[in-house]
């Protein structure tokens, strides 16, 4: 994928996120994408709970959005269009986060993008697993995430 196409896809993804009112309220921003990992951020001030730390729902949402974004970017980067859904997920809340949120998502170690994209092209549907985390400023994790996503090719 070229830098120009990568920038175009990230611009599209940013607009897509901002078009969803709950995501817009979180003030989600794309902090980077290297072709493997997508990093999203959101300010604590818009995602704070009654204890002054990050709201668990915001942590889970940000990791879900980052993982969904990775799958969507991979599909679009391969020249296909598809509807992508989270099928199931596991979230582990490890420690409270008293800072801005930053989630990073990537394929699970056992995932195979080539097989996923080939299956989507051939059968019109495919599934894959992703992992994500929200880190703590001092190191370690505030939350971790593992999910299975399914894609249904369009057109």
C-alpha positions in Angstrom: 0.0 0.0 0.0 1.4 3.4 -0.9 1.6 6.3 1.4 -1.0 8.2 -0.6 -3.5 5.3 -0.5 -2.7 4.9 3.2 -3.5 8.6 3.8 -6.7 8.3 1.8 -7.9 5.3 3.8 -7.1 6.9 7.1 -9.0 10.1 6.0 -12.0 7.9 5.1 -11.7 6.0 8.4 -11.5 9.2 10.4 -14.6 10.6 8.7 -16.4 7.3 9.3 -15.6 7.4 13.0 -16.7 11.0 13.3 -20.0 10.1 11.6 -21.1 7.9 14.5 -22.4 10.2 17.3 -21.2 8.0 20.3 -17.7 7.8 18.7 -17.7 11.6 18.0 -18.7 12.3 21.6 -15.6 10.3 22.7 -13.4 12.5 20.5 -11.6 9.6 19.0 -8.6 10.5 16.9 -6.3 8.4 14.7 -2.8 8.6 16.0 -1.1 6.3 13.5 -1.2 3.3 11.3 1.8 1.4 10.1 0.0 -1.2 7.9 -0.1 -3.6 10.8 -1.2 -1.7 13.9 -3.8 1.1 14.3 -3.5 3.5 17.2 -6.4 5.5 18.3 -6.6 8.1 21.1 -9.3 9.9 23.1 -9.1 12.5 25.8 -9.8 11.4 29.4 -11.9 14.6 29.8 -14.6 13.1 27.4 -14.3 9.5 28.7 -14.1 9.9 32.5 -16.1 8.0 35.1 -17.3 9.1 38.6 -13.9 8.1 40.1 -11.9 10.4 37.8 -10.4 7.6 35.7 -11.2 6.3 32.3 -14.7 4.9 31.9 -14.6 1.1 31.2 -17.0 1.4 28.4 -14.8 3.9 26.7 -11.8 1.6 27.1 -13.7 -1.2 25.5 -15.1 1.0 22.8 -11.8 2.4 21.8 -10.2 -1.1 21.5 -13.1 -2.3 19.5 -12.9 0.6 17.2 -9.2 0.2 16.7 -9.5 -3.5 15.9 -12.5 -2.9 13.6 -10.4 -0.2 11.9 -7.5 -2.6 11.3 -9.8 -5.2 9.6 -11.5 -2.5 7.5 -8.2 -0.9 6.4 -6.9 -4.4 5.4 -10.0 -5.1 3.3 -10.0 -1.7 1.6 -6.2 -1.9 1.1 -6.8 -5.2 -0.8 -9.3 -3.4 -3.1 -12.5 -4.9 -1.6 -15.4 -3.5 0.3 -17.1 -5.3 3.1 -19.3 -4.8 6.2 -17.2 -5.7 9.3 -18.8 -6.7 12.6 -17.4 -7.7 15.9 -18.7 -11.3 16.6 -17.5 -11.7 20.1 -14.9 -10.1 22.4 -13.2 -10.5 25.7 -12.1 -7.4 27.7 -9.8 -7.5 30.7 -9.6 -4.4 32.9 -6.2 -4.5 34.5 -5.7 -1.1 36.2 -7.4 2.3 36.4 -6.2 4.9 33.8 -6.0 8.5 35.0 -4.7 9.8 31.7 -5.8 10.2 28.1 -6.7 6.9 26.3 -4.5 5.4 23.6 -5.5 2.0 22.1 -3.4 0.0 19.8 -4.9 -3.0 17.8 -3.4 -5.6 15.5 -4.0 -9.1 14.2 -3.8 -11.8 16.8 -0.6 -13.8 16.6 -2.3 -16.8 14.9 -4.3 -14.7 12.4 -3.4 -14.9 8.7 -4.3 -11.8 6.6 -3.6 -13.6 3.4 -6.0 -16.4 4.2 -8.6 -14.0 5.5 -8.6 -11.9 2.4 -8.5 -14.9 0.1 -11.5 -16.4 1.9 -13.4 -13.1 1.7 -12.7 -12.8 -2.0 -13.7 -16.4 -2.7 -16.6 -17.0 -0.4 -17.9 -13.5 0.3 -17.4 -13.8 4.1 -14.5 -14.4 6.4 -13.4 -14.1 10.0 -10.3 -13.2 11.9 -9.1 -12.4 15.4 -7.5 -9.3 16.7 -5.9 -8.1 19.9 -5.8 -4.6 21.4 -4.6 -2.9 24.5 -4.8 0.4 26.2 -1.5 1.2 28.0 -0.7 3.0 31.1 1.6 6.1 31.0 4.1 4.4 33.3 4.0 1.1 31.4 1.8 -2.0 31.5 -1.8 -2.2 30.5 -5.0 -0.5 31.7 -7.1 -2.9 29.6 -6.6 -5.7 27.1 -9.0 -7.0 24.4 -9.3 -10.0 22.1 -12.1 -10.3 19.6 -13.3 -12.2 16.5 -14.5 -10.1 13.6 -16.5 -11.2 10.6 -16.6 -9.5 7.3 -19.2 -9.8 4.5 -18.1 -8.6 1.1 -20.1 -6.0 -0.6 -20.4 -5.7 -4.4 
